[in-house]
Amino acid sequence: MAQLFTPKSWHGIRQAVFTGRADPDADGIPVKLPAAWGQGAADAMAWMLPEARAIDIAQASQDWIGVVTARAVAAGLPKTIATEMQALLAARQGAPGPEIWRGEDGGTPSFTLNPNAFLDDGVFDAPGFAAAARLAVMALNFCAPAATGFAIGFTDLHLFLVRLGFDYDSDAARETAACLAALLTASAEAAAAALWAGREGFAASSAALPSHCPVPGLREAAVAARAAAGMGQRRTRILTGFAPVQAVEALLGAETVGYAPAVSALGADGKLAQWVREALAVRHGGAEAALAAQLAGEDVFAPAPPRSHAAMHDAIAPFMHAMPARPPLAAPAPPSAVRTMLPARRAGYTQKASVGGHKVFLSTGEYANGRLGEIFVALHKEGSAFRGLMDAFAIAVSMGLQHGVNLEDYVEAFTFTRFGPAGAVEGDPAVSQATSLIDYVFRNLAANYLGHVSLAPAVVEAADTVGEAADRAPLLPLDLPEPTPREKRRAFRLVS
């Protein structure tokens, strides 16, 4: 049946083939989808269709859209529903949950809408969003006709609010989110009323809308949708609700799940998150102005406070049929755990050294009184996994220093840690030997910030060295291989 309908909505969109993996250890499969969607979307499709040997998103979507269309036509609805569904997905405006992609029965079928895909140059397409909600009801109804409950929600609310120029923790943001939820629910109820007219059902929701909405046309669209929903009854107990599935969120290009705030200014790739780039453009007029504001003392990249998540939950809940548990309010931190931020411009030093032939760059940041507040450790030739672990370790140590952990405690805990690379230290007169890169880092910090130049010497054993150190990546403990017959271990190294 799927071959009766051609997915024309994908024409003109440049496609690419990625190697999708359901998880990092799984075998990859070819996944064809729009090139702009990236690797995350390919991995999401591989996770949602685990039995597939190869995936073409246009064909994979047509498998369930064909079922929807055939049943809709049998019910007297026009064939255009197929084109509308494909266009919705191709524009990343919405996508169903994995149970629909897999053709599974049971559970609560879900559909997620992306309000950012309805926002163009600050103008929100409220009628288009309402039409998408109605399409979602039809898709779930015809794919899972026996289901007694659906979960139709939206995602990436934080980016949506930033692009409109609203702080997540503001009245304008909460009013906008409430009206968006009301429009979604009323549109879904109106579609259900049309599909199940005359059947026994449940009354439409009627919570009072906010008296004001800063987004033009959004409140008016919600009022109109409510008027249409009041003409009938819906069959299911649940039409709107949040069913967060990371794969669906990734397929739609969402950075944050559901209505949650962003917790970091950095994305998964280590670069600025999209919400930060949008905030720089909308609120500060560009990166240069934002940098000036940051240097002047303003925390440009500060995430929303934890309490704002609970406040957003309370604003949306009256207009949704089902909600997750209310996020708990964070307990106030004890005085000893308060973080002391470093100044925007700070002193410190960068030390270049070599440990057992492996180059390392150690950089520090200091408070105005000279106390150590952060460290960075950059490696030269190590593998990406080892570098990533060292980056995370340096961040964790820096956070501890900024929350009052004494450097002496770190020195006591991490000196004499033993794993390759290890051996003679070149380029740092304060440290001559190190049993590991971490041992070197804290010996250096002890000498420069604590005046400890009399630490017990590092005794490097033969098992700590790893063959030709300049050509081989460091190995973690228990990973040392047996030497091959032709491999020669170094007994010593000349230092000029």
Disulfide bonds with the S-S distance in Angstrom:
none
